[in-house]
C-alpha cells in the first residue's frame, strides 16, 4: 500500500510553489571528496530559484573524526535557521539528480523533529530537462527561527550495530556497489578495510531510481528490489553505506513503501571499516 505521506513532490508541484514564503528550497547536492567541481560551485553556477545550499559537510559534528556525522540539536537548529528556515516552513530538498544527499538531508530534518519536509523527485536534472528556470549566485537570506529536538531512534551507532551482530534483531542493508560490499575493490576512503558488516544484505542505491530520468522507481519496482536483496519489509531495518549518505536513499525507498521505524547507521563503513574496527565479512551476502 502506498504511504499517504509520500515525501516526494513533483517538479510541477514545486514550480507552482516558488515564491511561497513558507516553502523553502534546499540544494543538498554532494560528491565524494576530491571530485571536482565541488557541489557548492555547481550550486553557485545554477540552482532552482531561491534555493539555498545545504552542505552535509558543514551541518555536521565538527568534533568527530568521521565524515559528516549528525550534529547535536542545538547546532542543527542554528545551522538551519541560518539558511533562512523556520519551524513552520515546508522544506523541499533536491540534489543534482543522482539521489545521493537529498534523502540524507530529509532524514536529518525528520530526526530533528521537522516533519514538513519533502524531496523533489528527479532533482535538478529533471527540473533542467524540462526547461525550468535556474539562477546563479547566493540568494539574500533572512535568518529563520528553528527549533530542533533530536530523536535518537532514527540513527544507530557502532556499539548498537556491534550488539546486533549476535542478536540479529535488525536487518542491515548496505547501499554501496556490489564490488565494494563484497570486498573486491579498495574503499575510496584510504585506510579502510574492504568488505561488509557480517550478516548484512546488499542493495546498491542506484538500483532504486531511473538513471535516465532521475525519477525514483515505482512502488512495485522498489518492493521487488528489496525482495531480491533478501529483505523482509516486516522486520526492523537499519541502512548503511560508505559514510551514512547514500544509505538514506534506501531509507527513503522504505519510507515510500510504508515502512516506519527504520534507522540509519550514521558512521557506516567509514567507521566500521577502520583498521581496528569490528568483524568484517567479504563475498556475496
C-alpha positions in Angstrom: 0.0 0.0 0.0 1.2 3.5 -0.9 2.0 5.6 2.2 -0.3 8.5 2.4 2.6 10.8 3.4 4.9 10.0 0.4 7.7 12.5 0.8 8.3 13.0 -2.9 7.0 16.0 -4.7 7.0 16.7 -8.5 8.7 19.5 -10.4 5.2 20.7 -11.3 4.3 20.9 -7.7 7.4 22.8 -6.8 7.2 25.2 -9.8 3.7 26.2 -8.5 5.1 26.9 -5.0 8.1 29.0 -6.0 7.6 32.4 -4.3 5.6 31.0 -1.4 7.4 32.4 1.6 6.5 29.3 3.7 8.2 26.9 1.2 12.0 26.8 1.5 14.1 25.0 -1.1 17.4 23.5 -0.3 20.1 22.2 -2.7 21.8 19.3 -0.9 24.0 18.0 -3.7 27.0 16.0 -2.6 30.1 14.5 -4.1 32.9 12.3 -2.8 35.9 14.3 -1.5 38.2 15.4 -4.3 35.6 15.2 -7.1 35.5 18.5 -9.0 33.9 20.8 -9.5 32.7 21.0 -5.9 29.0 20.7 -5.4 28.8 24.2 -3.8 30.4 25.5 -7.0 27.8 23.7 -9.1 25.1 25.3 -6.9 26.5 28.7 -7.3 26.6 28.3 -11.1 22.9 27.1 -11.4 20.2 26.3 -8.9 16.4 26.4 -8.6 15.4 30.0 -8.0 15.5 30.8 -4.3 17.3 27.6 -3.3 19.9 27.7 -0.6 22.8 25.3 -0.4 22.6 22.7 2.4 26.2 21.4 2.9 26.3 18.0 4.7 30.0 18.6 5.3 29.0 21.7 7.3 25.8 20.7 9.0 27.6 18.0 11.0 29.5 17.3 14.1 32.8 19.0 13.6 34.3 17.4 16.7 34.1 14.0 15.1 36.9 12.5 13.1 34.3 10.7 11.0 32.8 12.4 7.9 29.6 14.4 8.2 28.2 12.8 11.4 24.9 14.1 12.8 25.3 17.3 14.8 23.5 17.9 18.1 20.1 19.5 18.1 21.4 23.0 19.1 23.8 23.1 16.1 21.3 21.7 13.7 18.8 24.4 14.8 21.4 27.2 14.4 22.6 25.9 11.0 19.1 25.5 9.6 17.9 28.9 10.9 21.0 30.5 9.3 19.7 29.1 5.9 16.5 31.2 6.4 14.3 28.3 7.6 11.8 28.5 10.4 10.0 25.7 12.2 6.7 26.5 10.4 8.1 26.2 6.9 7.8 23.4 4.4 11.3 22.4 3.3 11.8 20.9 -0.2 15.2 19.3 -0.8 16.8 18.4 -4.0 20.2 17.3 -5.4 21.8 17.2 -8.8 19.7 14.3 -9.8 21.8 11.3 -8.7 19.8 10.7 -5.5 22.8 10.9 -3.2 22.3 13.5 -0.5 18.8 14.9 -0.7 17.5 11.8 1.2 20.2 12.3 3.8 19.2 15.9 4.5 15.5 14.8 4.5 16.2 12.2 7.1 18.1 14.7 9.2 15.1 17.0 9.3 12.9 14.2 10.3 15.3 13.0 13.0 15.4 16.5 14.5 11.6 16.7 14.6 10.7 18.7 11.5 8.1 16.7 9.6 7.2 19.2 6.9 10.0 18.1 4.6 9.8 16.8 1.1 12.2 15.7 -1.7 12.0 16.8 -5.3 11.6 13.7 -7.4 14.2 13.8 -10.2 16.0 16.7 -8.6 17.8 19.4 -10.6 18.3 17.0 -13.5 14.6 16.7 -14.2 14.0 20.4 -13.5 16.5 21.5 -16.1 15.5 18.8 -18.6 12.0 20.4 -18.6 13.5 23.8 -19.3 12.5 25.3 -16.0 14.4 28.4 -14.7 17.6 28.5 -12.7 19.6 31.2 -11.2 23.2 31.7 -10.1 25.0 33.1 -7.1 23.8 33.2 -3.5 20.3 34.5 -2.6 19.9 37.1 0.1 18.9 35.4 3.4 16.9 36.5 6.4 17.7 34.1 9.3 14.8 31.9 10.4 13.6 30.7 13.8 14.1 27.0 14.0 13.7 24.6 16.9 15.1 21.1 16.9 14.7 18.1 19.1 16.8 15.0 18.3 15.1 11.6 18.1 17.8 9.0 18.6 15.7 6.2 17.2 16.4 7.5 13.7 20.1 6.6 13.8 22.4 3.8 15.1 25.9 3.9 16.4 28.8 1.4 16.2 28.0 -0.1 19.6 24.4 -0.8 18.7 25.5 -2.3 15.3 28.0 -4.5 17.0 25.4 -5.7 19.5 23.2 -6.5 16.6 25.7 -9.0 15.2 24.7 -11.6 17.8 21.1 -10.7 18.2 20.3 -10.0 14.5 17.2 -8.2 15.7 17.6 -5.7 12.9 18.3 -6.4 9.3 21.2 -4.4 7.9 21.1 -3.2 4.2 24.2 -1.8 2.6 23.7 0.7 -0.2 27.2 0.5 -1.6 28.0 -1.0 -5.0 28.4 -4.8 -5.0 32.1 -4.8 -5.6 32.7 -2.7 -2.5 30.2 -4.7 -0.5 31.9 -8.0 -1.4 35.4 -6.6 -0.8 36.6 -7.0 -4.3 37.9 -3.4 -4.7 39.6 -1.0 -2.3 37.4 1.5 -0.5 37.6 5.1 -1.9 38.4 6.4 1.5 42.0 5.5 2.3 42.9 3.2 5.2 39.6 1.3 5.4 39.3 -2.5 5.2 37.2 -3.9 2.4 34.0 -5.9 2.9 30.8 -5.5 4.8 29.1 -5.9 8.2 28.6 -9.7 8.8 25.0 -10.7 8.0 24.2 -7.6 6.1 22.4 -7.5 2.7 23.4 -5.5 -0.3 21.1 -3.2 -2.3 23.1 -0.6 -4.3 21.2 2.7 -4.0 21.4 3.4 -7.8 19.1 0.5 -8.4 16.2 2.4 -6.9 16.0 5.3 -9.4 15.9 5.6 -13.2 19.3 6.9 -14.4 17.8 8.5 -17.5 15.0 10.5 -15.9 16.4 10.8 -12.3 13.0 9.7 -11.0 12.7 7.2 -8.2 11.2 3.9 -9.4 7.7 2.8 -8.8 6.5 1.2 -5.5 6.3 -2.2 -7.2 9.9 -1.9 -8.5 11.2 -0.7 -5.1 9.5 -3.6 -3.3 10.9 -6.1 -5.8 14.4 -4.7 -5.3 14.2 -5.2 -1.6 12.8 -8.7 -2.0 15.7 -9.6 -4.4 18.1 -8.4 -1.8 16.6 -10.8 0.8 15.0 -8.1 2.9 11.8 -8.7 4.9 10.0 -5.5 5.0 8.0 -6.5 8.0 11.1 -6.8 10.2 13.3 -4.0 11.7 15.8 -2.5 9.3 19.0 -0.4 9.5 20.5 1.1 6.4 24.2 1.6 5.9 26.7 2.7 3.1 30.1 4.3 2.9 29.6 7.3 5.2 25.9 7.5 6.0 24.7 9.5 3.0 23.6 7.2 0.2 22.1 4.8 2.8 19.3 7.3 3.2 18.2 6.5 -0.4 17.3 3.1 0.8 15.7 4.7 3.9 13.6 6.9 1.6 12.5 4.0 -0.5 11.5 2.0 2.6 9.5 5.1 3.8 7.7 5.3 0.5 6.7 1.6 0.9 5.1 2.4 4.2 8.0 1.1 6.4 8.3 3.2 9.5 10.8 2.9 12.3 13.9 2.1 10.2 17.2 3.6 11.2 20.4 4.8 9.5 23.9 3.8 10.7 25.5 7.2 10.8 29.1 6.2 10.8 28.6 3.4 8.2 31.6 1.9 6.6 33.8 4.9 7.3 33.6 3.9 11.0 33.0 0.1 10.8 35.8 -0.4 8.2 38.5 1.2 10.2 41.6 -1.0 10.8 40.7 -1.6 14.5 37.0 -2.0 13.8 34.5 -4.8 14.4 34.5 -8.0 12.3 34.3 -7.8 8.5 32.8 -10.2 6.0 33.6 -10.5 2.3 32.0 -12.1 -0.7 28.3 -12.1 -1.6 25.6 -11.8 1.1 
